[in-house]
Amino acid sequence: MNDANTTGVEASGVPQTMQKMSKIDLAPIPNEGVLLGWLRQMLLIREFEVRTMQAYQNQLIGGFCHIYIGQEAVAVGSIAAVNDDDPIVLAYRDHGHALARGMDPKYCMAEMFGRIGGCAKGKGGSMHMFDADHYLYGGHGIVSAQTPLGAGLAFATKYEDEILKGGKSSHVTLCFLGDGALNQGCFYEAMNLASLQDLPVIYVLENNRYSMGTAIDRGTSMAEELHVKSEAFGIEHAIVDGKNVIDMYRKFKSIADWCREESRPFFVEAQTYRYKGHSMSDPRKYRTKEEESREEENDCIDLLTTFLTEEFDFTKDALKQMNKQVKVQIRDSVTWANNSPETPMDEMYKDVYTDTWGPYTGTSKPEMLEEGGET
Amino acid sequence: MSVATAQRVIEFREALREAMIEEMRNDERVFLIGEEVAQYNGAYKVSKGMLDEFGSRRVIDTPISESGFSGMCIGSAMRGLRPIVEFMSWSFSLVAADPILNNAAKMLYMSGGQFGCPIVFRGNDGAGGQLASTHSWCVESLYANVPGLKMAIPYDPYDAKGLLKTAIRDDNPVFFLESERLLSTTGHVPEEEYTVPFGQALIRSEGTDCTLISFGRPLHFCLEASEELAKEGIYCEVIDGRTIRPLDIDTMVHSVRKTNACVVVDQSWSFASVGSEIASQIHAICFDDLDNYVHRVHSDDVPTPYSHNLEQAYLPNTRKICEAVRAATYNA
């Protein structure tokens, strides 16, 4: 129940100056097993995306489709740094995050195939990956639409923890956005609200330097000093190397712990690069091949492989073996997706409303949840 | 309506407030949020006193930031909280069109049934009186086009309370359209608990010659017109649709089959409107019952003028409704 001291018109905790995190202590480097797990996840995402592009070219996938190759370390490193029940919400380049969060790739692939076995029963497609069991609140197709939703998820966990359960706020929400979302007004409204309401949400900017074909410095003011965007709202910020999954994790872990403890928002700029086009139809004429090669030389998977080789005698054979397993898993998920029936016609009228009236026939959960998520 | 002794009479705004207070007492997941709802007691005093009872964690002032706080509340509803979002005016909802139409209305569908959106957006809709074009929006026709949302428009305090309680308990997003011009009107509201279900129109006065269908504030003019026309021997059956989604077309059809004439009064613009939709459905279902095509009364097809005389001429009014009924019943 609410108590009397929450009532009133006394000066609230509205921040008037920056609430600083004293110093970002790097979390310890996890053990070899964890690092191998991350490598496997990054390989899985990359292979998944390769097969996604193939399937798209074979017209098994329709609509808009955005490939995550190059950015894998951002999703893997940040999601590893939070708890399994911390909410995640993001934009439309969302396959990698869904897999990093634990969605079985077969549900993700079937969704893009528009099949009943998809995570959203084939009603959302590539841009809209949802997974209630894994606290994944969607990829969202409208640029920056997820940023107020992220504030709302943090509002909800705080409300649940503090008001409904009468305890301390104990969750942190991850809200991913691309650099294109920096120029939508609702992001600034969301940051203002997150700061005013002390919401534990981390805005993870995946700065891949292009919003579709527009280089960041052509569309975004102060592109070299993006921290000013959050400073205006008294929101603490940090830059992380989005290609180095270990660096990503180590900084992100202490940031997430701070947000959880202090119940404050944070703005993290993860510097990264997308190897492929904005979407499948993008010929990438707005940047040079030289730039692309330079970026690909500094690859997140190579970086981790090298680290593992140097520190733990990780062998080429072991990598080959892992790659092989990943290829088999993704090939199986493509087969599974292909065998999943097309979404039946009666689904057309389901999930419009929770109740039945007129042509609408109520709602039902996807197979993914019926099966209790991945095995 | 039955006449009881010593009926309790309260204002429309008090009825809205009672609905919110009762539902917030019943369910801690429900909270009220919006511009000036807390410390200021509501721009129109609908939420007066609620901050004192529920505290600032459940009656929450926001900055002027509709897109941000609408989206934020939708995010919270995805996790099962049940926000009541007050728009000071539905005119201001336009800057929040993306979250309220794309996220609230489509979340359940897009997520394949995984995440619903139990949220109420409520506030003043329609002309408030010389507010000019940007502040006089009737959003019903604009938003009723979108599947996935429900829409209610109460006419009197009884329905204001009963429909709002239903809206708050609904697991779907509800657009709840009030009228500034009705907030101070009074009516009977019982002390005891009740709700008014969605999708059940109310016959506000019975008649035999013409079915007169409307929602919200224009019903006042329909009832006035009905009295005036009765003096001429034309008896209207005035139907309050109450909710637009779901629409109780059955009650309307039943009435038209009796009267063989129909006039729809809709305060939004005529083109692709709630009025044109109802007329279309009546034409399709009652094709053989109608003695005349369905006549419609709307606001004029121009931006809302400021000038008092122009605004009065622009809005649906008793005179226009009388003329439409006379025309529809061949009494012109």
Interface residues (C-beta under 8 A of the other chain):
Chain A: M1 N2 D3 A4 T6 T7 G8 V9 S12 P87 V89 G118 C119 A120 K121 G122 K123 G124 H128 F130 D131 A132 Y137 G138 H140 I142 A145 T147 P148 L149 G150 A151 G152 L153 A154 F155 A156 T157 Y159 E160 E162 I163 L164 G185 C186 Y188 E189 A190 N192 L193 L196 Q197 K350 D351 V352 Y353 T354 D355 W357 G358 Y360 T363 S364 K365 P366 L369
Chain B: E28 R29 F31 Q39 L51 D52 F54 G55 S56 R57 R58 I60 T62 P63 S65 S67 G68 F69 S70 G71 M72 C73 I74 G75 S76 A77 M78 R79 G80 L81 D98 P99 N102 N103 M107 L108 Y109 M110 S111 G112 G113 Q114 F115 G116 P147 G148 K150 D171 N172 G199 P246
